[in-house]
Amino acid sequence: MKLSFFPSVAQRTDAAGARAPLGRILPLVTLASTLLFAVGCGDSGPPRAAVQGNVSWNGAPVDAGTISFIPDAGPAATAEIVAGKYALAKEEGAIFATHTVQIFGIKNLGSVEAGPPHPPGTMIDATEQYIPAKFNNATTLTVEIKDGDNQHDFDLKK
């Protein structure tokens, strides 16, 4: 048995050149199509809220980083921090719940040589995460996300 140049079309032939039935492939294609349709048309999950705010470290805005809102159960929401501000639209926002908050600040250290396996002379931007673990991996920060206004500012200090 050999396959055509386009196996996804499933034009299989046997040694005599006769087409083999699509009995195994057609149900899989139908199932995949049905699942994609159901995912696109189903409920979008728990209600979400827009969240925005400011993030500073030792009195200065966090230039670049991320902030994540992590509920005990349900999907987390993450936003970029740019020039000390973050915002999540309602569609991608945090669910109504108490959330643990993780904040990471990224500092650009300039260009450095990449090293192997890159060719010699390849330069990359070096970065460093500078916010202490007590505000991210070992965080104790929490906020309540509810329907309505969710302005949450974080003034982090050493």
Legacy VTK file of the C-alpha trace (Angstrom):
# vtk DataFile Version 3.0
C-alpha trace
ASCII
DATASET POLYDATA
POINTS 158 float
0.000 0.000 0.000
1.347 3.461 -0.784
0.263 6.980 0.097
-0.124 9.846 -2.332
1.930 13.026 -2.102
-0.824 14.526 0.068
-1.441 12.003 2.864
-3.751 14.425 4.689
-6.164 14.081 1.774
-6.013 10.326 2.404
-5.817 9.154 -1.206
-4.510 5.700 -0.319
-3.989 3.027 -2.946
-3.174 -0.651 -2.666
-0.558 -2.544 -4.714
-2.977 -2.885 -7.660
-3.617 0.859 -7.690
-7.177 0.656 -6.322
-8.238 3.301 -3.841
-8.606 2.126 -0.260
-11.713 3.196 1.682
-11.532 6.301 3.838
-13.230 4.371 6.647
-10.618 5.193 9.278
-9.779 8.737 8.284
-13.197 10.258 7.607
-14.481 9.728 11.189
-11.330 11.383 12.560
-11.767 14.403 10.296
-15.440 14.641 11.321
-14.552 14.389 15.015
-11.844 17.057 14.746
-14.212 19.415 12.906
-16.940 18.885 15.496
-14.553 19.573 18.385
-13.250 22.756 16.782
-16.809 23.953 16.174
-17.856 23.139 19.759
-14.875 24.941 21.248
-15.576 28.018 19.150
-19.270 28.098 20.018
-19.223 27.019 23.654
-19.363 29.014 26.865
-16.228 31.086 27.359
-15.810 30.023 30.987
-16.240 31.924 34.237
-16.985 35.672 34.185
-13.943 37.915 33.951
-13.204 41.486 34.929
-10.921 44.141 33.511
-7.954 44.869 35.791
-5.501 47.755 35.606
-3.019 49.542 37.792
0.458 50.830 38.447
3.544 48.964 39.632
6.582 50.597 41.214
9.772 49.290 42.800
11.372 51.453 45.520
9.396 54.475 44.331
10.232 54.174 40.612
7.877 52.746 37.960
8.715 49.212 36.815
9.783 49.845 33.211
9.151 46.319 31.930
7.858 43.076 33.369
4.783 40.963 33.960
2.026 40.711 36.534
-0.052 37.560 37.015
-3.332 37.061 38.864
-3.653 33.439 40.000
-6.894 32.193 41.608
-7.078 29.056 43.769
-9.152 27.411 41.028
-9.625 28.552 37.454
-7.558 30.280 34.806
-4.797 32.752 35.640
-4.441 36.087 33.845
-1.133 37.766 32.978
-0.406 41.273 31.701
2.722 43.065 30.575
3.984 45.930 32.692
5.130 48.830 30.518
6.383 52.108 31.998
4.885 51.194 35.381
1.384 50.410 34.087
-0.546 47.246 33.278
-4.035 46.578 31.946
-6.133 43.515 31.197
-9.279 43.914 29.112
-12.406 42.148 30.399
-12.162 39.394 27.743
-8.689 38.390 28.958
-9.042 39.631 32.535
-9.079 37.881 35.873
-12.031 35.773 37.054
-14.108 36.901 40.049
-12.113 35.479 42.981
-9.280 36.127 45.402
-5.999 35.968 43.486
-2.377 35.521 44.417
-0.351 38.171 42.578
3.098 37.555 41.076
5.153 40.501 39.813
8.352 40.189 37.781
10.475 43.180 36.735
12.872 42.868 33.816
15.927 45.103 33.520
17.838 45.347 30.233
21.578 44.956 30.877
22.683 45.743 27.316
24.071 43.607 24.528
26.349 40.636 25.135
27.822 37.967 22.865
25.449 35.002 22.643
28.049 32.231 22.708
27.596 28.669 21.410
25.704 27.396 19.496
25.422 30.833 17.839
28.111 31.990 15.413
30.901 34.122 16.952
29.947 37.790 17.153
26.196 37.138 17.527
24.896 39.710 19.998
21.765 39.384 22.161
20.108 41.614 24.760
20.894 40.470 28.295
18.135 40.888 30.876
17.746 40.393 34.591
14.676 39.812 36.749
15.182 42.133 39.745
11.993 41.989 41.839
12.577 39.803 44.956
10.927 36.382 45.226
8.608 37.602 47.995
6.684 39.418 45.228
6.698 36.588 42.648
7.735 32.948 43.229
7.242 33.193 47.033
4.568 35.899 46.937
2.139 36.757 49.694
0.397 39.466 47.632
-3.348 38.936 47.157
-6.218 40.927 45.658
-9.963 40.405 45.326
-11.259 40.663 41.752
-14.940 41.538 41.544
-17.461 42.807 39.045
-16.862 46.487 38.327
-13.738 48.612 38.837
-10.554 46.665 39.581
-7.767 49.218 40.004
-4.906 47.547 41.873
-1.663 49.468 42.397
1.481 47.879 43.812
4.213 49.993 45.419
6.868 47.371 46.130
9.778 48.028 48.489
12.839 46.053 49.571
LINES 1 159
158 0 1 2 3 4 5 6 7 8 9 10 11 12 13 14 15 16 17 18 19 20 21 22 23 24 25 26 27 28 29 30 31 32 33 34 35 36 37 38 39 40 41 42 43 44 45 46 47 48 49 50 51 52 53 54 55 56 57 58 59 60 61 62 63 64 65 66 67 68 69 70 71 72 73 74 75 76 77 78 79 80 81 82 83 84 85 86 87 88 89 90 91 92 93 94 95 96 97 98 99 100 101 102 103 104 105 106 107 108 109 110 111 112 113 114 115 116 117 118 119 120 121 122 123 124 125 126 127 128 129 130 131 132 133 134 135 136 137 138 139 140 141 142 143 144 145 146 147 148 149 150 151 152 153 154 155 156 157
